[in-house]
Amino acid sequence: MQQKMSGLSDIKTSQKARVHAMPKSAEASYLDLYMLSKERDRLEQEKSVVDKRKEQLEAHLEDLKQQIETLKKVVPQEGRQIGGREAIKKKVAKKEWKTMTLDY
């Protein structure tokens, strides 16, 4: 059911494709190694943040499921058969508007 949607992060750029104007030299390899290790560290940190957020969402979903189950036990079954929302709307008293005429 999940659908993968492409976004700005999926666009191919010259940096992501590792395209350089000059041919690589031995010194550039050290810079590339450093840049790649920094990118790896950043992605690992981002992954840990996403994992933590996922755990929070799952805990919240579980809490909501428990609350729904307890409320289903409390809500009387007859109200659902009568009309649910319509029965609730009928219980709420409608307030009449106070009107007056103005002469110009």
Secondary structure as the mmCIF struct_conf table of DSSP 4:
data_model
#
loop_
_struct_conf.conf_type_id
_struct_conf.id
_struct_conf.beg_label_comp_id
_struct_conf.beg_label_asym_id
_struct_conf.beg_label_seq_id
_struct_conf.end_label_comp_id
_struct_conf.end_label_asym_id
_struct_conf.end_label_seq_id
HELX_RH_3T_P HELX_RH_3T_P1 LEU A 8 ASP A 10
BEND BEND1 ILE A 11 ILE A 11
TURN_TY1_P TURN_TY1_P1 SER A 14 ARG A 18
BEND BEND2 ALA A 21 MET A 22
HELX_RH_AL_P HELX_RH_AL_P1 ALA A 26 VAL A 74
BEND BEND3 VAL A 75 VAL A 75
HELX_RH_AL_P HELX_RH_AL_P2 GLN A 77 ILE A 82
TURN_TY1_P TURN_TY1_P2 GLY A 83 GLY A 84
HELX_RH_AL_P HELX_RH_AL_P3 ARG A 85 LYS A 91
BEND BEND4 VAL A 92 VAL A 92
HELX_LH_PP_P HELX_LH_PP_P1 ALA A 93 LYS A 98
#
